[in-house]
């Protein structure tokens, strides 16, 4: 059972943004996420005007870029907002909560059909409707299976387009009478493991999966851990509300974080001091920007000597035996 920690009800209002705009960082790093969010909406409504559009119009995903930009620009300088993008690097998950395949279609045809052997080599069938679909949507033959149980061959086609609404065209493949069937093929569980942020544990299990889910105007940023091959056991979430005019209302820390921990000076040359550490024992772990553990200390102290570290950006994790933790970024001179 997932252990979901939602944000507390502390709301910060009045954070107005004059207009919705797209931040360069979001454009460069979250364009794919915005398209996935738009496609989730489109596929969730059969009456959507773009439900059968193979290509997602820019007007459908730009609003998501604008709202993500509004959150990222963080007008109230909340450290938790910075962590969502810079430290945890939370992205939309293509496979876990809402599986969406963008690349591969499979179709079956009887093995004794005359063009099957040539198709294995050339990717050209001579069937006008099939070859037209392959050409229009830039499909290439990726693989094939010969199945004796049905005396058929299953071909796997992969598109060169980065982003294609396969649901809009699968019916066109199934309309080709010589094919036994065609289906969207998704068999890449590696897409689930999209977490690339700093090392982080939930219930002593490393985070492997992240996702962003939207309900009405609420963006939920989530991290998952615990046997995510079968289905993640643990989750923590942050929620941010973004209005149509890109006004942002957020947020508090999840329940498994240590509130108010801070450090100084930052940047630091030698001694790093802590404020508001939890009472009792705790551990201090320092990670490089690449996620490598560079220093660990299990003690109760309000300072840490980092003189031996080379200059650069690091992340420091303060955690307790009860599972509470806080991650803070610092710069070593």
PyMOL commands that set and color helices and strands:
alter all, ss='L'
color gray80, all
select helices_A, chain A and resi 24-43+58-73+79-87+116-122+128-136+166-168+170-174+189-192
alter helices_A, ss='H'
color red, helices_A
select strands_A, chain A and resi 3-5+104-110+139-147+152-159+181-184+201-202+205-215+218-225+234-242+248-249+262-264+271-275+282-288+293-299+303-305+312-319+325-332
alter strands_A, ss='S'
color yellow, strands_A
deselect
rebuild
show_as cartoon
